[in-house]
Amino acid sequence: MNDTTVTLVGNVATAVEYRETATGGVARFRFAVTARRWDRERGLWSDGNTSFYTVSAWRSLGANLAASVSVGEPLVVHGRLRVREDERDGQRKTFVDVDALAVGHDLTRGTAAFRRAARTEPRARTDGQPYAGTGTGAGPVLGPAPEGDPWTEAVAEAVAVAVEGIAVGTGDSEKENGGKGEEANTEHRLVIVS
């Protein structure tokens, strides 16, 4: 398919509206992108024109977006560009929409804390029934990562290796310290929060 994908950097201009539809939840908001240019004469950054886009995010992305984003926050939005024309009040107007594929906070302008969301959409079992305990569609449910998540397994393996390395270096006996008879350096410790 010949889609035009764009990546936009800007600010949330309106409150995120989230609603359930027959095909899943959708979140919509207006996104303001202002061009900034360096003015050599004044030695300052100056704002150019602002472009506004209507961003739509479907299903779990939409639910997570509605739970995470407020007006004025800086975002990076990646998605499919859609240009449509409509006649309103006797005039033809052009609207530019973005169907979001990924959305995140712009970390060049602040910090963010990530929380993994449990699945909000029912997954099919082998017997055709949805799994018990999946979300109700009212928004994201925070919880542990699903079983078999490769990211969680990789982090668990890295933590296990780190803990093993620390355990060897924190003992008081000569055997644990390589027979040198010196006290281990216990300055660095790994703290695991679950």
C-alpha positions in Angstrom: 0.0 0.0 0.0 1.3 3.5 -0.8 0.9 5.4 2.4 2.6 8.6 3.3 4.1 8.3 6.8 5.2 11.4 8.7 6.9 12.1 12.0 5.8 15.3 13.7 7.2 17.0 16.7 5.0 19.5 18.5 2.5 20.1 21.4 -0.9 18.7 22.3 -3.3 21.6 21.5 -6.6 20.2 22.8 -7.7 17.7 25.4 -7.6 14.0 24.2 -11.1 12.7 23.5 -11.4 9.0 24.0 -14.5 7.0 22.9 -15.4 3.4 22.2 -16.5 2.4 18.7 -17.7 -0.9 17.1 -14.1 -1.5 15.9 -12.4 -0.5 19.2 -11.5 2.6 21.1 -10.2 5.7 19.5 -8.5 8.8 20.9 -8.5 12.1 19.0 -6.7 15.4 19.7 -5.4 18.4 17.8 -1.6 18.7 17.5 0.3 21.9 17.0 3.6 21.9 15.1 5.5 25.2 15.1 8.5 25.7 12.9 11.5 27.2 14.7 14.4 28.9 13.0 17.6 30.4 14.1 17.8 34.2 13.6 21.4 35.0 13.0 21.0 38.8 13.2 19.3 38.7 16.7 21.1 35.5 17.9 17.7 34.0 18.9 15.4 31.2 17.9 12.2 32.6 16.4 8.8 30.8 15.9 7.5 30.4 12.4 4.0 29.4 11.3 2.0 26.8 13.3 0.4 23.9 11.5 -2.5 22.0 13.2 -3.2 18.3 12.6 -6.0 16.1 13.9 -4.3 12.9 15.4 -6.3 9.7 15.8 -5.0 6.7 17.7 -6.9 3.4 17.7 -7.3 0.5 20.2 -4.6 0.1 22.8 -2.6 3.1 21.5 -5.6 5.3 21.9 -6.4 4.1 25.4 -2.8 4.5 26.5 -2.7 7.9 24.9 -5.8 9.1 26.7 -4.4 7.9 30.0 -1.0 9.5 29.5 -1.3 12.8 27.6 -2.5 16.3 28.7 -2.8 19.6 26.9 0.5 21.4 26.2 2.7 18.4 26.5 5.4 17.9 23.9 5.0 14.8 21.8 6.6 13.0 18.9 3.8 11.5 16.6 4.5 9.0 13.9 1.7 7.9 11.6 -0.1 7.9 8.2 -0.8 11.3 6.7 -4.3 11.8 5.4 -5.4 15.0 3.5 -9.2 15.5 3.0 -11.4 18.3 1.7 -14.8 19.2 3.0 -17.3 21.9 2.3 -18.4 23.8 5.4 -20.4 27.1 5.4 -20.2 27.2 1.6 -16.4 27.1 1.5 -14.1 24.2 0.6 -11.7 23.5 3.4 -8.7 21.2 3.6 -8.0 19.1 6.7 -4.8 17.3 7.5 -5.2 14.2 9.7 -2.6 11.7 11.1 -3.5 8.1 11.9 -1.0 7.5 14.7 1.2 4.4 14.6 3.4 5.5 17.6 3.3 8.4 20.0 5.7 9.3 22.7 6.8 12.3 24.8 9.5 14.5 23.4 12.3 13.8 25.9 14.5 16.7 24.6 12.1 18.9 26.5 11.5 16.9 29.7 11.4 13.5 31.4 8.8 10.8 31.4 8.2 7.6 33.4 7.1 4.5 31.5 4.6 2.0 32.9 3.8 -1.1 31.0 0.0 -1.5 30.4 -1.7 -4.9 30.5 -3.6 -5.8 27.3 -7.0 -4.1 27.1 -8.2 -6.1 24.1 -9.4 -9.7 24.3 -7.0 -12.3 22.8 -8.4 -15.4 21.2 -7.6 -18.7 22.9 -7.3 -22.0 21.1 -10.9 -22.8 22.0 -12.1 -19.4 20.6 -13.0 -17.9 24.0 -11.4 -14.7 25.2 -8.9 -14.9 28.1 -10.4 -14.2 31.5 -9.3 -11.0 33.2 -8.6 -9.0 30.0 -9.5 -5.4 30.0 -13.0 -4.0 29.7 -12.1 -1.5 27.1 -12.5 1.4 29.5 -8.8 2.2 29.3 -5.4 0.7 30.0 -5.0 -1.5 33.0 -1.5 -1.4 34.5 0.0 -4.7 35.5 2.8 -7.2 34.9 4.0 -7.9 31.4 2.4 -10.9 29.6 4.2 -14.3 29.8 6.8 -14.8 27.2 7.4 -11.1 26.6 11.0 -11.0 25.1 11.8 -7.6 26.7 10.9 -8.8 30.1 12.9 -12.0 29.7 15.9 -10.1 28.4 15.8 -7.7 31.4 15.3 -10.7 33.9 18.4 -12.4 32.4 20.5 -9.2 32.6 19.4 -8.7 36.2 20.2 -12.3 37.1 23.7 -11.9 35.6 24.2 -8.6 37.5 23.0 -10.1 40.8 25.4 -13.1 40.3 28.3 -10.7 39.7 27.4 -8.6 42.7 27.0 -11.7 45.0 30.5 -12.8 44.1 31.9 -9.4 45.0 30.1 -8.7 48.3 31.2 -11.6 50.5 33.7 -11.3 53.5 35.6 -14.5 53.0 38.9 -14.9 51.2 37.3 -17.5 48.9 34.7 -15.0 47.6 37.4 -12.3 47.2 39.7 -14.4 45.1 41.9 -15.4 48.1 43.2 -11.9 48.6 41.9 -11.6 52.1 40.6 -8.0 51.5 37.1 -6.8 52.2 34.9 -6.6 49.2 33.7 -3.3 47.8 30.0 -3.1 48.8 29.5 0.5 47.5 27.3 -0.5 44.5 24.2 -2.6 45.1 21.4 -3.7 42.8 17.9 -2.9 43.9 15.1 -4.7 42.2 11.6 -3.2 42.5 8.7 -5.4 41.5 
